[in-house]
Amino acid sequence: MPTRVIALLLLLLAWVGLTGCGEGDDPEPLPPLPAATDLTVQLVTANLLFPVFMTATTIPGDGNRLFIVEKNGRIRIFNVTTSSLSTFLDISGIISTNGERGLLGMAFDAQYATNRQFYVFYTDQTGDIVIARYLRNAANPNVADPAGITLLTIEHSAEANHNGGMLAFGADGCLYASVGDGGGSGDPSNSAQTITTRLGKLLRLDPATGAACTNGGINPFVLTGGAQQIWSLGLRNPWRFSFDRATSDLYIADVGQGAREEINVSPAPNAGRGLNYGWRLMEGVLCFNPSTNCNQGGLTLPVLDYPHLSGACSVTGGYVYRGQAKPDRHGTYFYADFCNGFVRSFRYQNSQATSQIEWPLLSRGGITSFGEDAQGELYLMTQGGSLFKIAPN
């Protein structure tokens, strides 16, 4: 068996084991949703190794390059004009990849065209979480300089799972980062509810220093003894979050334990500021610890959650669609389940998830992430190495 195939299989087994697929599964099927078939997928490339994220630069007119993060430590460029793949950055020598560890996310600076700066989220060789800044090579726009500057390190060496992994810039110019609760079952240290640790949180960082961002106001726990970068708390494993590019509303998909998956929506302009999303007191809309009569006071409950039925086990958050190929779907938020393989959507209206839809032509197993290009068109990628573009049928 080829070495590449063996390596991929080992990665897949580790990922599936730690995302909890099968944990709490029930033979009862998920409640059905209305189905729509006006969207399908177009294969972009099948030559990736465990892709976990895709994005595009902030350079005007740079619409032919897609930047794809591979869990093994590489960022690849797919040129849609030439259908070619190249390596933009390779940090495989400084990361750990067992379980859910690896190179997990990236974000381009809003001034990337002039300052050449971008940011990555990875686990180092001890398992700790690192957020670092890198530079595009001054002479070659398709290559990054190999040395980065560490902005923030978060101790996470005890367990290999629940790292979080998303980076994204908000409209305030701050860099947001999602961090899991530290791993293990049931958040044994209650990290998600402890404001002196950055585990189980959404962080809001100054991209220049890694300290708390002060644009548009201070972070909520700066003056109360908490970790200064914390923006939101009460998260288990917020693998993917996103900002609606039209409204700046914040969508967080938080992976559940053994019963429920959840999606939280927090409207702009202070999307998520100081909110407590409930874990480990609650898992979705259910009490978790304690298992009954949990105190929901002060908690922000999800706008949508779903049970571990029909093999569902791990939510993959996506984006609100704002592209031009299908304007009648503007305002629709897409998400998936890693184990079941469904792709679903809803619209956030009047603080509720409305117009819920299932997309059978988008469904496929092992969806690790969605992506958004410079034009707002959406993509999805699978653990098996494929990147697909979502397009009108």
SULKA-V694106 format. One record per run of one state. SS is the DSSP state (helix for helix, strand for strand, loop for the rest). FROM is the first residue (numbers start at 0). TO is the last residue. If there is no record, write none. Layout:
# SULKA-V694106
ss: [SS SS]
from: [FROM FROM]
to: [TO TO]
This chain:
# SULKA-V694106
ss: [loop helix loop strand loop strand loop strand loop strand loop strand loop strand loop helix strand loop strand loop helix loop strand loop strand loop strand loop strand loop strand loop strand loop helix loop strand loop strand loop strand loop strand loop strand loop strand loop strand loop strand loop strand loop strand loop strand loop helix loop strand loop strand loop strand loop strand loop strand loop strand loop]
from: [0 2 19 33 35 38 45 50 55 64 70 73 79 83 90 91 94 95 102 108 111 115 116 124 128 136 143 144 148 154 166 169 174 179 190 193 200 205 211 212 229 233 239 243 249 254 259 266 275 276 281 283 285 287 303 307 314 320 326 329 331 337 342 349 351 358 366 372 377 382 386 392]
to: [1 18 32 34 37 44 49 54 63 69 72 78 82 89 90 93 94 101 107 110 114 115 123 127 135 142 143 147 153 165 168 173 178 189 192 199 204 210 211 228 232 238 242 248 253 258 265 274 275 280 282 284 286 302 306 313 319 325 328 330 336 341 348 350 357 365 371 376 381 385 391 392]
